[in-house]
Amino acid sequence: MEFDEVYFYTATINNWIPLLQSDKFKHIVLNSLIHLVKQKKIEIYGFVIMPNHIHLIWSGSKMNGKEKPFASFMKFTGHQFLNELRTTDQQFLTKFETNLKNRNYLFWQTNSLPIKVLDRKMLEQKLDYIHLNPLQAHWNLADDPNDYYFSSCSFYDQDDMKFDWLTHYMDAM
């Protein structure tokens, strides 16, 4: 992913395991995003955290040390997931064991999908998609998209400032 370009990004928990069903793991994701925003490494225009995947509309602006902020996000959240599961649920942790040479556990699938957002119309379509995701019948996480806490929907629809670290999409394009 290139700097100063907006991407619709999907990252999935390895083997679609519902690790993010627990709010404590959702907060790990949120806290990592907030940290990168406050460090001015990324801007987030929209997001949703689902039980086994996330969707982000974001852009990166500069390196986070020797890494692009997107890579830092994946690495940091993986380490936090590992630390949490080591102390609270060793049995669940075994679901993430891997035979890769460079790691013992794999939390995020390695085929995350970044799609460059080409214009405002596309950005609005992606925002609608992620905001309606929790309402899909197979998820049934909320009856109204504004009621699902782990989404940027209420930021746009109700001027809810609980995620005041978000950048309005109109400022992106």
Residue pairs with C-beta under 8 A, 6 or more apart in sequence:
1 7
1 9
1 60
1 68
1 70
1 114
3 59
3 60
3 61
3 62
3 68
4 59
4 60
4 61
5 59
5 116
5 117
6 45
6 57
6 58
6 59
6 116
6 117
6 123
6 172
6 173
7 56
7 57
7 58
7 59
7 114
7 115
7 116
7 117
8 55
8 56
8 57
8 114
8 115
8 117
8 122
8 123
8 126
9 55
9 56
9 57
9 58
9 70
9 112
9 113
9 114
9 115
10 53
10 54
10 55
10 56
10 112
10 113
11 53
11 54
11 56
11 74
11 108
11 109
11 112
11 113
12 52
12 53
12 108
12 109
12 111
12 112
13 19
13 20
13 52
13 53
13 107
13 108
13 109
14 96
14 98
14 106
14 107
14 108
14 109
15 95
15 109
16 52
16 53
17 52
17 95
17 96
18 51
18 52
19 25
19 51
19 52
19 81
19 96
19 107
20 26
20 29
20 49
20 50
20 51
20 52
20 53
20 54
21 51
21 52
24 84
25 81
25 84
26 49
26 150
28 77
28 80
28 81
28 84
29 49
29 54
29 77
30 49
30 150
32 73
32 76
32 77
32 80
33 42
33 44
33 47
33 56
33 73
33 165
34 165
36 42
36 64
36 69
36 72
36 73
37 43
37 44
37 165
38 165
39 64
40 61
40 62
41 60
41 61
41 62
41 63
41 64
41 69
41 72
42 58
42 59
42 60
42 61
42 69
42 70
42 73
43 58
43 59
43 61
43 167
43 172
44 56
44 57
44 58
44 152
44 165
44 166
44 167
45 57
45 58
45 59
45 123
45 127
45 152
45 166
45 167
45 168
45 169
45 172
46 55
46 56
46 57
46 126
46 127
46 130
46 131
46 152
46 156
46 166
46 169
47 54
47 55
47 56
47 57
47 58
47 130
47 150
47 151
47 152
47 166
48 54
48 55
48 130
48 131
48 133
48 134
48 148
48 150
48 151
48 152
48 153
49 150
49 151
50 133
50 134
50 139
50 141
51 139
51 141
55 126
55 129
55 130
55 133
57 117
57 123
57 126
57 127
57 130
57 169
57 172
58 70
59 172
60 68
60 69
60 70
61 69
62 69
63 69
64 72
65 72
67 75
70 114
74 108
74 112
77 107
77 108
78 105
78 106
78 107
78 108
81 96
81 107
82 93
82 105
82 107
85 92
85 93
85 96
86 93
93 105
96 105
96 106
96 107
97 104
97 105
98 104
98 105
98 106
100 106
117 123
117 126
117 172
117 173
119 173
120 169
120 170
120 173
123 169
123 172
123 173
124 169
127 152
127 156
127 169
130 151
130 152
131 145
131 151
131 152
131 153
131 156
132 145
133 139
133 151
134 141
134 142
134 145
134 148
134 151
135 141
135 142
135 143
135 144
135 145
135 148
141 148
142 148
145 151
145 153
145 157
146 153
146 154
146 157
146 158
146 160
152 163
152 166
154 160
154 162
155 161
155 162
155 163
155 166
156 168
156 169
